[in-house]
């Protein structure tokens, strides 16, 4: 099973409890997903868009989990945007 699908199902089915644990599970699953993927070919904007899509997918697992929605929307998306901006993207 795909790492993000498994994590999303785990969060959705409330196997993981507590806002910090939910956010950590989502962040770590995204890190594992990116680490294990094939080498990325594309622009920094393509890479950012790919990551944003994956984050949005995880957030959709439980919309009421505040830390889960804050983690990608505020923290990780900001880090991704700054990282790609410093590399000449955006």
Secondary structure, 3 states (H helix, E strand, C coil): CCHHHHHHHHHHCCCCCCHHHHHHHHHHHHHHHHHHCCCCCCCHHHHHHHHHHHHHHHHCCCCCCHHHHHHHHHHHHHHHHHHHHHCCCC
